[in-house]
Amino acid sequence: FHGRDNEIADILKLFEGKSPRIAILGAGGMGKTSLSKPVLHHSDIATKYHANRFFIACDGSTNKVELANIIGAHLDLNPGKDLTQGVLRHLSNAIPTLLVLDNLETVWDPAESRKEIEEFLSLLTDIPSLTLMITMRGAERPSQVKWTRPFSLPLQLLAQEAAQKMFFDIADDGHLLEEVNKVLGLTDNMPLVINLLAHLVDTEGCSTILSRWKTEKTSLLSEGSDKRLNFELSISLSLSSSRITSMPHSRELLSLLSILPDGLSDVELK
């Protein structure tokens, strides 16, 4: 894990206050989940919250009840049809607790569930002893929550040095730096893409991957079924979000923009 030291330090500083509410935002593939885990396991956080640290993957939830039931399962509550009130009661009676809701956008993004999710988050953050940290695709925070300031900016691409270190953590370090930089040039230094290509280079070598890229392009990045390690599925998740599907011509516009080598600038859009 490289290139996020400043972001980790900024988040840890927020924990100096009482029960912060923190949102880690950014585009798909930027490493939001990867950033949350060093925070969750940091020695200062472990000392403060002990075993009351819970990492909840929200991918399997489609509404508030399902989300509450998943949280309830992590809290070892007895199963039930709707554990919303049970979760709130349990956390209200608990000692300081850290709750990390990962990929919250999967349940928050659909318009039909957004209001109830935001109301649930509001109830959670009304609990004085509860610290909430979420990771979400995009740059928008759920409303009805008083998020702790200063807000963190959406995660950006990695610096070249950090990208190289991440690459060599995965692939054999016997590759020529010149070839490695050519491979990294295909990634735009996006963590997910670096991860995928580095694993391919580890088994096939830089020259083979550079050659395959000429004919296969991004299909090279779609060889896994795990969405966390599949670039095509990551893009598909973004394109299927309600923010895209609610605008009839959005996909057509995106397909046109993709033809332009450098996209379209904000000035040109205006």
C-alpha positions in Angstrom: 0.0 0.0 0.0 1.7 3.2 -1.2 1.0 6.8 -2.0 -1.7 7.5 0.6 0.4 8.6 3.6 -1.1 12.1 3.6 -4.6 10.8 3.3 -4.1 8.4 6.2 -2.6 11.1 8.3 -5.5 13.5 7.5 -8.1 10.8 8.4 -6.3 9.9 11.7 -6.3 13.5 12.7 -10.1 13.5 12.4 -10.1 10.7 15.0 -8.7 13.1 17.5 -12.1 14.6 17.8 -15.1 12.9 19.4 -16.9 10.3 17.3 -16.0 11.7 13.8 -18.1 11.0 10.7 -15.8 10.4 7.8 -16.4 9.9 4.1 -13.7 8.5 1.8 -14.8 9.4 -1.7 -13.4 8.9 -5.2 -13.8 7.2 -8.6 -14.0 3.5 -9.0 -10.6 1.8 -8.8 -8.9 4.6 -6.7 -8.4 2.5 -3.6 -11.0 3.7 -1.2 -11.4 0.3 0.4 -7.7 -0.1 0.5 -7.3 3.3 2.3 -9.9 2.5 4.9 -8.2 -0.7 6.1 -4.9 0.8 7.3 -7.0 3.3 9.2 -9.2 0.5 10.7 -6.1 -1.4 11.8 -3.9 1.5 12.9 -2.5 1.0 16.4 -4.1 4.2 17.7 -7.5 3.2 16.4 -7.1 -0.3 17.8 -6.2 1.1 21.2 -9.2 3.4 21.2 -11.9 1.0 19.9 -10.4 -2.4 20.7 -12.6 -5.2 19.3 -15.4 -2.7 18.6 -14.2 -2.1 15.1 -16.5 -3.4 12.3 -15.9 -3.5 8.6 -19.2 -3.9 6.7 -19.2 -4.6 3.0 -22.4 -3.0 1.6 -22.3 -4.7 -1.8 -24.9 -7.3 -0.9 -27.5 -4.7 0.3 -30.3 -3.2 -1.8 -32.2 -1.3 0.9 -32.1 -0.2 4.6 -33.4 -3.4 6.1 -30.8 -5.5 4.3 -28.0 -3.1 5.4 -29.3 -3.1 9.0 -29.4 -6.9 8.9 -25.8 -7.2 7.7 -24.7 -4.8 10.4 -26.7 -6.8 12.9 -24.9 -10.0 11.9 -21.5 -8.4 12.5 -22.7 -7.3 15.9 -23.8 -10.9 16.7 -27.5 -9.9 17.1 -30.1 -12.6 16.8 -31.4 -12.9 13.2 -34.7 -11.1 12.4 -36.7 -9.7 9.6 -35.7 -6.1 10.3 -32.8 -5.4 12.7 -32.8 -1.7 12.3 -34.0 -0.9 15.9 -31.9 -3.7 17.3 -28.8 -2.3 15.7 -29.5 1.2 17.0 -30.2 -0.1 20.5 -27.1 -2.2 20.6 -24.8 0.6 19.4 -26.5 3.1 21.8 -25.6 0.9 24.7 -22.1 0.1 23.5 -18.7 1.5 24.4 -17.0 3.6 21.7 -17.4 1.7 18.4 -16.1 2.3 14.9 -18.4 1.3 12.0 -16.9 1.2 8.5 -19.5 1.0 5.7 -17.6 0.0 2.6 -19.0 0.6 -0.9 -22.0 2.4 0.6 -23.0 3.7 -2.9 -24.4 0.4 -3.8 -27.3 0.8 -1.5 -27.4 4.7 -1.3 -27.2 5.4 -5.0 -30.6 4.0 -6.2 -33.2 6.8 -5.8 -35.8 4.5 -4.3 -33.6 3.6 -1.3 -31.6 6.8 -0.8 -34.0 8.6 1.5 -34.3 5.7 3.9 -30.5 5.1 3.9 -29.8 8.7 4.7 -32.4 8.6 7.6 -30.7 5.4 8.9 -27.3 7.1 8.7 -28.7 10.1 10.5 -29.9 7.8 13.3 -26.6 6.0 13.5 -24.7 9.3 13.8 -27.0 10.5 16.5 -25.3 7.9 18.8 -22.6 9.8 20.7 -20.3 6.7 21.1 -20.4 5.7 17.5 -17.7 6.7 14.9 -18.8 6.2 11.3 -16.5 5.9 8.3 -17.9 5.2 4.8 -16.3 4.6 1.4 -18.3 5.7 -1.6 -17.8 5.9 -5.3 -18.2 9.5 -6.5 -17.8 12.9 -4.9 -21.1 13.3 -3.1 -21.7 12.7 0.6 -25.1 11.5 1.8 -27.1 14.3 3.4 -28.7 14.3 6.9 -25.2 13.6 8.4 -23.0 16.2 9.9 -19.7 15.1 8.3 -16.6 16.0 10.2 -14.6 18.8 8.8 -12.2 19.4 7.1 -13.6 17.2 4.3 -11.2 14.9 2.5 -11.0 15.5 -1.2 -11.9 12.5 -3.5 -8.9 10.3 -4.0 -6.6 11.2 -6.9 -4.3 9.1 -9.1 -1.1 7.9 -7.5 2.2 9.7 -8.0 4.7 7.9 -10.2 7.0 6.8 -7.4 4.1 5.3 -5.4 2.8 3.6 -8.6 6.2 2.0 -9.2 6.4 0.8 -5.6 2.9 -0.7 -5.8 3.8 -2.4 -9.1 7.0 -4.0 -7.6 5.1 -5.1 -4.5 3.1 -7.3 -6.8 5.4 -8.2 -9.7 8.9 -9.6 -9.7 11.4 -6.7 -9.3 13.6 -8.1 -12.0 11.8 -6.2 -14.8 13.5 -3.3 -16.5 12.3 0.1 -15.1 11.9 1.4 -18.7 9.4 -1.4 -19.5 7.7 -1.0 -16.2 7.1 2.7 -16.8 5.7 1.8 -20.2 3.2 -0.6 -18.5 2.4 2.1 -15.9 1.8 4.5 -18.7 -1.2 2.3 -19.7 -2.7 2.6 -16.2 -2.8 6.4 -15.7 -1.5 5.4 -12.2 -4.9 4.2 -11.1 -4.5 1.7 -8.3 -6.9 -0.9 -9.5 -5.4 -1.0 -13.0 -1.9 -1.1 -11.6 -2.9 -4.1 -9.5 -4.4 -5.9 -12.5 -1.5 -5.3 -14.9 1.2 -6.0 -12.3 -0.3 -9.4 -11.6 -0.3 -10.2 -15.3 3.3 -8.9 -15.7 4.3 -11.2 -12.8 3.3 -14.2 -14.8 3.8 -13.1 -18.4 6.4 -10.4 -18.3 6.3 -6.7 -19.4 7.0 -7.3 -23.1 4.2 -9.8 -23.4 1.7 -7.6 -21.7 2.7 -4.6 -23.8 2.3 -6.7 -26.9 -1.1 -8.0 -25.8 -2.3 -4.5 -25.0 -1.9 -3.5 -28.6 -4.6 -5.9 -29.6 -6.6 -6.6 -26.5 -6.6 -3.1 -24.8 -8.8 -3.0 -21.7 -10.1 -6.5 -22.2 -6.8 -7.5 -20.5 -8.3 -6.0 -17.3 -11.4 -8.2 -17.3 -10.1 -11.6 -16.5 -11.4 -11.9 -13.0 -14.9 -12.3 -11.6 -14.2 -10.3 -8.4 -15.4 -6.8 -9.1 -12.7 -5.4 -6.9 -10.2 -6.9 -9.3 -12.0 -6.5 -12.6 -11.8 -3.1 -14.3 -14.6 -3.8 -16.8 -17.0 -4.7 -13.9 -15.9 -1.6 -12.0 -16.8 0.6 -15.0 -20.1 -1.3 -15.4 -21.0 -0.5 -11.8 -20.5 3.2 -12.5 -22.5 3.1 -15.7 -25.4 1.3 -14.1 -25.7 3.8 -11.2 -29.0 5.8 -11.0 -27.1 9.0 -11.6 -26.3 7.7 -15.1 -29.5 5.8 -15.9 -31.7 8.6 -14.8 -30.4 10.8 -17.7 -31.6 9.2 -21.0 -28.7 10.4 -23.2 -25.9 10.1 -20.7 -24.5 6.9 -22.1 -24.6 8.2 -25.6 -22.7 11.3 -24.5 -20.1 9.2 -22.7 -19.6 7.0 -25.8 -19.0 10.2 -27.9 -16.6 11.5 -25.3 -14.6 8.3 -25.3 -13.7 8.9 -29.0 -11.8 12.0 -28.0 -8.2 11.2 -27.0 -8.2 13.7 -24.2 -11.9 13.8 -23.3 -13.6 17.2 -23.0 -12.5 20.0 -20.7 -14.8 21.8 -18.2 -14.5 25.0 -20.3 -15.7 23.2 -23.5 -18.6 21.6 -21.6 -19.7 25.0 -20.4 
